[in-house]
Amino acid sequence: MAQAAGVPLITFFINAAPSNISDNGAACGWNLTAAKTPAFANYIDTVLSHWTSQGINISYISPMNEPDNNRADCGQEGMAVSPDLRAQAFQAIKSALSNSTASKVGIIGDETSQITTQAFSEYPDWLPSAATYLSNIAVHNYDYPDDQSLSQYYDLVLNLTNDAPPPVKFTETCCSTNAGSGSSVFGAQYDPTMTNALIVARYVWQFLTIVQAQSFDWWTAVTNLPCSPTVNASCATAINETAGYNSGLIYIDGDYNQTQDYNLYLTKRAFMLKHFSYFHRPGAVRYDVAQDQLPDGVNALATNSANGSSWSVLFLNNQTSSYNLTLQSPGNGTVLETAVKTTPEDDWTIVNPLPIVTNGSVAFELPAQSLWTLQFTS
């Protein structure tokens, strides 16, 4: 279905080897061993070869997830892979795929959960040997690192790969409760508002700019509300500080069988992600926007489309004040085609009339707590 719908990149991922391979007969609560690595690699080849032979264009395989955690409670599938075994695992998978119909599938890894507490200490144990087998480095941000830590992370990646790293993919985040850093940011909260949308938007900005990440993936598209709108009218729109998680873009009433409430409740995070995914498409080239030319609390992302026909510039305003900004039109002979804003009052609003372009510059007011995209065409 994804391929038929035109999804450009399809990734298969695995949380754990199946129970017939594991040492404990379960797809959780165990540590991959060197002895079981060949069987694990062959299993991956079998699955991928089946689907590629059916005409599915699989772009990537992610063979492990947060490999410091074996999910001992078996609350979800998972297996640990020690840092000194990860390069061997990637090599075995690459070898297994090399002579199959899945030979063109790229390998991404290792889906490390945290930057400062795990990647910093563990990457030296596996990345130098594994880089040649990887299409991309995949990483999460569950310690919610600050800008300086992410800069140090990217320097580490460069140093361990002789300045020629596989591109980074930011493959998972969710459940942040505030704009701070550190693992304590993770917790129970339901916030469908611009406050959390802008927190997450800045994570995306951090990785796409500071870490030069090739892409960003969200965690869960649809999940349950922490309450039922049929019981609490403000359930879907109000912040709940004690129940639920900021893990979804869209929410549903988990009791829909009883309440007959089949509505989809979109958060501001859904529209935030639309700004990135709608305007900044695969293959686009990112250009730096000097941070010292922007007000404190404002960030920007600028890209030129893969075919060079359009420029998109996204502004993120985390402040409670609006700002008057002036943007020089990117490229030569470009025309301001559209502007879209997401604010506390607007989900996805086409700005009309468009800001006026004078002598190649666009002057506009950036609303408080907003996302604002300007798109120019040649």
C-alpha positions, 0 to 999 in steps of 0.5 A: 500500500505504501508503495502504491501510494507513492511513498518514496522510501520504505524502511523495514525494521526489526526490534528483535530476532524471532523466538526460534533464533533467540536463546530464551525462546522469546523475541525479547529479554535476551542478548544477541550472541556471535553464535546466533548472528549468522542465523539472524542475518539469514532471517533478515535476508529471507524476509527482505528477499521475499518482499523484493521478489514481490516487487516491493522497493525496500530502501532500508533495513534497520536490524536492531532497536535501542540495542542497550535494552533487551526489554527484560520485562517483555513489555515489547519486542527487543534484544540487546546487542553489545557494542562490540558485536554491532559491527559484526552483526552489520557485516553479517547482514551485508554479506547475507544480502549481497547475493540475494534479490535484496542486495540493494537494500541499505542497512541503517543502525544502530538506533541508539536511544540516547546521545550523551549517555550511550552514543558518546561512549559506545560509538568508538567500539563499533562505528569505525568498523561498521561504517563501511556496511551502513547506508546511514547512521540511525539515532534517537534522542531520548536524552533530548540533547542540547545544541552543544551536545549535538555538535559534539556528537557530529564531531565524534561521528566525523572523527570516527569515520575519517570525515566520511560518515554515512549520513545520519538519520534521526529515526525516533523521538516522542514523549517530551514534556518540556523544552529542557534536556536530559532523560527526565524530559521523557514522561507522561503528558498529553499536549496537543498545542503549539507548545509541544509542537514547537519543542518537537520542531526544534528537535527536527531543526537541531538534527537537520542543521547541527547534525546534518541529518538526511531525514527525520522520522516521527514515532507514532502516527495514530494513538489513543487519547488519555480520556474520552471526548464523550465524557470530557468535552475538552479531552482532545484539546486541553493539556493533560499533565498526568495522563497520556503521552506526546507520542502521536500526531493524531489521536482517537477515542480508545473506547470508540467501540462503546462511544461510537466516536470515530473522529480523528483528533489532530494535534499541532504536531501533525501540522508541524510535521506537515511543514517539514514533509510537505515543503522539504522533500527527499532530495532537497538541498539544505542551506544554512541560515545564519542564527545570529541574523535571527531573534533569540528563540527563532530558528530557520530551515531553508532548502532548494528542491531536488530539481532546483525549481523551488525554495522553501524557508521555514521559520520556528518562533518559540517565543511568546512575542511576534517579530517583524522579519525581512528575508532576501528572496533566495536564488535568482529570479524567484517569485514568492508562490505561497506562505503557510502558517501554523499558530495557536489559532491556525492549524494550516492557513494559507497566508492571503494576501501574500507578503509584499516583495520589494527589491527582492526582499520579503517583509513579514510579521512572524507570529508568536509561537508559530511555524511559518513557511515561505515557498519561492518558485523559479 
